[in-house]
Amino acid sequence: MKLLPIERYTLLTKLSPEEIKKLLEANVEPSKKGLRTTIGWSKPATGKPYEGVVKNNRFEIIRIIDYRNSFLPVITGDISNEIVHTAVKIRMTLSIVVAVFMTIWMGGVAIGLTGCLVEIVNSIRTGSKFEPLLLIPFGMLIFGYLLVTLGFRSEASKSRKFLQDLLQGWEEGKS
């Protein structure tokens, strides 16, 4: 079981690397540097669905959404020209800040869970009354895992479909 979601796959397409870069540039708003101070949940005026950088045969993009989701995948891609087609190696991960925060948070929950497991085992051995509050870290662990996984996977599937349609491609190993 992966604790942090990461998706890797390769899209194959008949488009040339130059055509792919043009399509990406037409759909990617340049990244804004620094702290983002937006009021409300409105999209930028350009109407482009992604923001990021498309440079040389690489790109790093993130979907622009009009709602809050800290688990949006950061999409990086490498474009390589092959004999019959062009391959785009895509990797989707959490942002580093969110990954570090969730690792620390889940680590704290795991430590609490260990303490609760020790207490449960001790109460079974001594025959004392079971405390239902000792199950809270189990719920926190499940909640944290589902929060990250569902938030990431829902956005990753939207981006996967968008890139597949935009690049007129298919996943390697699938037809």
Secondary structure, DSSP 8 states (H G I E B T S, - for coil): --SS-EEEEEEEESS-HHHHHHHHHHHEEE---S-----SS---TT--SEEEEEETTEEEEEE--SS--TT--EEEEEEEE-SSSEEEEEEEE--HHHHHHHHHHHHHHHHHHHHHHHHHHHHHHHT----GGGGHHHHHHHHHHHHHHHHHHHHHHHHHHHHHHHTTEEETT--
